[in-house]
């Protein structure tokens, strides 16, 4: 059995989903080099409804271990990290 993964809950003072998504994108862009963070699995929730989660990125497998970097529920084909469609 593998060791459990840990989730870091990081509360903010933001009051809109769009602002929270923008912050998540900025965190991914600035901390992309930190391999311990799995931004593809990032979800957002309201403070008092943490059991209702909104996925930020599609995260579908694009090829091999690469995952789609587009927003969840995007139109069109998934995009790999190298910019090509899968």
LINLIN-V872188 format. One line per field, one symbol per residue. ss: DSSP state (H for helix, E for strand, - for the rest). burial: # if it has 24 or more other C-alpha atoms within 12 Angstrom, else .. A space follows every 50 residues. Layout:
ss = ???
burial = ???
This chain:
ss = ----------------HHHHHHHHHHHHHHH-------HHH-EEEE--EE EEEEE-E---EEE--EE---E-------E-----E-
burial = ...................##.###..#.........########..... ....######......######.....##.......
